Amino acid sequence: MGKIIAVANQKGGVGKTTTCINLGASLAATKRSVLVVDLDPQGNATVGSGVDKSGFEHSSYDMLLGHASVEQVILRAEQAGYDLVPTNGDLTAAEVELIAVPQRERRLRDALHAVRDKYDFILVDCPPSLNMLTLNALVAADSVMIPMQCEYYAMEGLTSLLNTIEQIRSTVNPELKLEGLLRTMFDPRSNLSNDVSGQLIMHFGNKVYRTAIPRNIRLAEAPSFGLPALIHDRASRGAVAYLALAGEILRRDENNSSELRVSGSA
């Protein structure tokens, strides 16, 4: 059964979409089957995957409102190497329309259930706010990955998001857990970055990924070419970092599986 990871942070500009498309491409490069779900009305993950926002018949909006099945919505992002649930501006209307829909917070979970077994990883790119779309992602997910910059305002926002995760865990999704904290746009020469990084590690321990994503021009410009950095410039520091992150996630999952097997046989 595929692992569903919501990539979330209510603060904008922290690298959620960059993480979704580049981690997706990196996991695909390791021969894992990957589905990226664009749940942000801006549609940046769609464009960054090389898909024209006006070039498809069905979108995540249709999937959430029940106008189309997830199988009808999924496209192949050929160059990126993964499948995609695309989004365009229509998704802006979904939050209002979902108010009148039964089980509105479970729409994404129910939709993805039909294809979950076909993928090793499903990555959901959330909008930069704690709204109904983000709630759908958190209810559908097994875990939450939080990309964040190492700055003090980001620490304040993190507390709010963790409280939301705990509320969802205690009500509608008891299996939800923190997948990890990802330091993005990281500059090791900055005292501030190192200070905040140290605080994160002190408070969250191994929930902070050892891999940090550096500031990198090639990583930033790749979406304008409709490509993940791995395809745009495989040798760039950004592409190498996301490959390292994919490896770290796979090793963590393997270690967790081994621990479960050992405890089950004890």
C-alpha positions as CSV (number, residue, x, y, z in Angstrom):
1,M,0.0,0.0,0.0
2,G,1.4,3.4,-1.0
3,K,2.5,5.9,1.6
4,I,0.7,9.2,1.5
5,I,2.7,12.2,2.6
6,A,1.2,15.7,2.9
7,V,3.8,18.4,2.2
8,A,2.4,21.2,4.3
9,N,3.2,24.5,5.9
10,Q,0.8,27.4,6.2
11,K,3.6,29.8,5.5
12,G,4.2,30.5,1.8
13,G,7.5,30.5,0.0
14,V,9.1,27.8,2.1
15,G,9.6,25.2,-0.6
16,K,6.5,23.0,-0.5
17,T,6.0,22.7,-4.2
18,T,9.8,22.5,-4.9
19,T,9.9,19.7,-2.4
20,C,7.0,17.8,-3.9
21,I,8.2,17.8,-7.5
22,N,11.9,17.3,-6.7
23,L,11.3,14.6,-4.1
24,G,8.8,13.0,-6.4
25,A,11.3,12.9,-9.3
26,S,14.1,11.7,-7.0
27,L,12.0,8.8,-5.7
28,A,10.9,8.0,-9.2
29,A,14.6,7.9,-10.2
30,T,15.1,5.1,-7.6
31,K,12.4,3.0,-9.5
32,R,9.6,3.8,-7.0
33,S,6.2,4.5,-8.4
34,V,5.1,8.0,-7.4
35,L,1.9,10.1,-7.7
36,V,2.1,13.9,-7.0
37,V,-1.2,15.5,-6.1
38,D,-1.4,19.2,-6.7
39,L,-3.8,20.6,-4.2
40,D,-2.7,24.2,-4.4
41,P,-5.0,26.4,-6.6
42,Q,-1.9,28.2,-7.9
43,G,-1.1,25.0,-9.8
44,N,2.7,25.5,-9.4
45,A,3.3,21.7,-9.0
46,T,1.4,21.1,-12.2
47,V,3.4,23.7,-14.2
48,G,6.7,22.6,-12.5
49,S,5.9,19.0,-13.7
50,G,5.8,20.2,-17.3
51,V,2.0,20.1,-17.7
52,D,0.1,23.1,-19.2
53,K,-2.7,24.2,-16.8
54,S,-5.1,24.6,-19.7
55,G,-4.2,21.3,-21.3
56,F,-6.3,18.8,-19.4
57,E,-9.9,18.0,-19.2
58,H,-10.2,17.0,-15.5
59,S,-8.4,18.3,-12.4
60,S,-8.2,17.9,-8.7
61,Y,-11.3,20.1,-8.5
62,D,-13.3,17.5,-10.4
63,M,-11.9,14.7,-8.2
64,L,-12.8,16.4,-4.9
65,L,-16.3,17.3,-6.1
66,G,-17.0,13.9,-7.5
67,H,-17.3,15.1,-11.1
68,A,-14.5,12.6,-12.2
69,S,-12.7,9.7,-10.7
70,V,-9.1,9.9,-9.7
71,E,-8.2,7.5,-12.5
72,Q,-9.8,10.0,-15.0
73,V,-7.8,12.9,-13.5
74,I,-4.3,11.3,-13.3
75,L,-1.8,12.4,-16.0
76,R,1.7,11.2,-16.8
77,A,4.4,13.8,-16.2
78,E,6.8,12.0,-18.6
79,Q,10.0,14.0,-18.1
80,A,9.5,14.1,-14.3
81,G,9.0,10.4,-14.2
82,Y,5.8,10.3,-12.0
83,D,2.1,10.5,-12.3
84,L,0.2,13.7,-11.5
85,V,-3.2,14.9,-10.3
86,P,-3.1,18.3,-12.0
87,T,-4.7,21.6,-10.8
88,N,-5.7,24.9,-12.2
89,G,-7.6,27.9,-11.0
90,D,-10.9,26.0,-10.8
91,L,-9.7,24.6,-7.4
92,T,-10.3,28.0,-5.9
93,A,-14.0,27.3,-5.9
94,A,-13.7,23.9,-4.3
95,E,-13.4,25.2,-0.8
96,V,-16.7,27.0,-1.0
97,E,-18.5,24.2,-2.8
98,L,-17.1,21.6,-0.3
99,I,-19.0,23.2,2.5
100,A,-22.3,21.7,1.2
101,V,-20.8,18.2,0.5
102,P,-21.2,15.4,3.1
103,Q,-17.9,14.2,4.6
104,R,-16.2,17.1,3.0
105,E,-12.9,16.7,4.9
106,R,-12.6,13.1,3.6
107,R,-13.0,13.7,-0.1
108,L,-9.3,13.3,-0.9
109,R,-8.9,10.3,1.2
110,D,-11.8,8.5,-0.4
111,A,-10.6,9.4,-3.9
112,L,-7.0,8.2,-3.4
113,H,-8.2,4.9,-1.9
114,A,-8.9,3.7,-5.4
115,V,-5.3,4.1,-6.6
116,R,-3.3,3.8,-3.4
117,D,-2.1,0.3,-4.0
118,K,-0.6,1.3,-7.4
119,Y,2.0,3.6,-5.9
120,D,4.9,3.4,-3.5
121,F,4.5,7.1,-2.6
122,I,1.8,9.7,-3.0
123,L,2.9,13.3,-2.3
124,V,0.3,16.0,-1.7
125,D,1.3,19.6,-2.4
126,C,-0.8,21.7,0.0
127,P,-1.8,25.3,-0.3
128,P,0.0,27.9,2.0
129,S,-2.9,28.0,4.5
130,L,-4.8,25.8,6.9
131,N,-8.0,25.6,4.9
132,M,-10.4,22.9,3.7
133,L,-7.9,21.7,1.1
134,T,-5.1,21.3,3.6
135,L,-7.5,19.6,5.9
136,N,-8.4,17.1,3.2
137,A,-4.7,16.4,2.7
138,L,-4.0,15.9,6.4
139,V,-7.0,13.6,6.7
140,A,-5.9,11.5,3.7
141,A,-2.2,11.4,4.7
142,D,-0.2,8.9,6.7
143,S,2.3,11.5,7.6
144,V,3.2,15.2,7.2
145,M,6.5,16.6,5.9
146,I,7.1,20.2,6.9
147,P,9.5,22.2,4.7
148,M,10.7,25.3,6.6
149,Q,13.3,28.0,6.4
150,C,15.6,28.4,9.4
151,E,14.3,31.7,10.6
152,Y,12.4,32.7,13.8
153,Y,9.0,33.5,12.1
154,A,9.0,30.0,10.7
155,M,9.4,28.6,14.2
156,E,6.2,30.4,15.3
157,G,4.2,29.0,12.3
158,L,5.5,25.6,13.1
159,T,3.8,25.5,16.5
160,S,0.4,26.3,14.9
161,L,0.8,23.6,12.3
162,L,1.8,21.0,14.9
163,N,-1.3,21.9,16.9
164,T,-3.4,21.4,13.9
165,I,-1.8,18.0,13.2
166,E,-2.5,17.0,16.8
167,Q,-6.2,18.1,16.5
168,I,-6.6,16.0,13.4
169,R,-4.9,13.0,15.0
170,S,-7.3,13.2,17.9
171,T,-10.4,13.5,15.8
172,V,-10.5,12.2,12.2
173,N,-7.1,10.6,11.5
174,P,-5.6,8.9,14.5
175,E,-2.8,7.4,12.3
176,L,-1.4,10.8,11.2
177,K,2.2,11.4,12.3
178,L,5.0,13.8,11.7
179,E,7.1,12.4,8.8
180,G,9.9,15.0,9.3
181,L,11.0,18.5,9.2
182,L,13.0,19.6,6.1
183,R,15.3,22.6,6.3
184,T,15.0,24.5,3.0
185,M,16.9,27.3,1.4
186,F,19.6,26.5,4.0
187,D,22.7,28.6,4.2
188,P,25.3,27.0,6.5
189,R,27.3,30.3,6.5
190,S,24.4,32.1,8.3
191,N,24.5,32.3,12.1
192,L,20.7,32.6,12.1
193,S,20.3,29.5,10.0
194,N,22.6,27.5,12.2
195,D,21.0,28.8,15.4
196,V,17.4,27.9,14.3
197,S,18.6,24.6,12.9
198,G,20.2,23.7,16.3
199,Q,16.9,24.5,18.0
200,L,15.0,22.3,15.7
201,I,17.3,19.4,16.3
202,M,17.2,20.0,20.0
203,H,13.4,19.9,20.1
204,F,12.6,17.3,17.4
205,G,15.7,15.1,17.3
206,N,15.7,12.6,14.4
207,K,12.5,14.1,13.1
208,V,14.7,16.7,11.5
209,Y,16.1,15.3,8.2
210,R,19.8,15.1,8.1
211,T,19.5,16.4,4.6
212,A,19.1,20.1,4.3
213,I,18.2,21.7,0.9
214,P,20.5,24.6,0.0
215,R,19.7,27.8,-1.7
216,N,20.4,27.0,-5.3
217,I,19.9,28.9,-8.6
218,R,19.3,25.8,-10.7
219,L,16.8,24.5,-8.2
220,A,14.9,27.8,-8.3
221,E,14.9,28.2,-12.1
222,A,13.9,24.6,-13.0
223,P,10.1,25.2,-12.7
224,S,10.3,27.8,-15.4
225,F,11.4,25.0,-17.7
226,G,8.6,22.7,-16.5
227,L,11.2,20.4,-15.1
228,P,12.4,19.1,-11.7
229,A,15.9,20.1,-10.9
230,L,17.0,16.4,-11.3
231,I,16.1,16.7,-15.0
232,H,17.1,20.3,-15.5
233,D,20.6,19.9,-14.0
234,R,21.3,16.6,-12.3
235,A,24.7,17.8,-11.0
236,S,23.3,20.9,-9.3
237,R,23.5,21.1,-5.5
238,G,19.7,21.3,-5.3
239,A,19.2,18.1,-7.3
240,V,21.8,16.2,-5.4
241,A,20.2,17.3,-2.1
242,Y,16.8,16.0,-3.1
243,L,18.3,12.7,-4.2
244,A,19.9,12.5,-0.8
245,L,16.6,13.3,0.9
246,A,14.9,10.5,-1.1
247,G,17.6,8.1,0.0
248,E,17.2,9.2,3.6
249,I,13.4,8.6,3.5
250,L,13.8,5.1,2.0
251,R,16.3,4.1,4.6
252,R,14.0,5.4,7.4
253,D,11.2,3.3,6.0
254,E,13.3,0.2,5.7
255,N,14.5,0.6,9.3
256,N,11.0,1.1,10.5
257,S,9.8,-2.0,8.6
258,S,12.7,-4.0,10.1
259,E,11.9,-2.9,13.6
260,L,8.2,-3.8,13.1
261,R,9.2,-7.3,11.9
262,V,11.5,-7.8,14.9
263,S,8.9,-6.6,17.4
264,G,6.3,-8.8,15.7
265,S,8.4,-11.9,16.0
266,A,9.4,-11.3,19.6
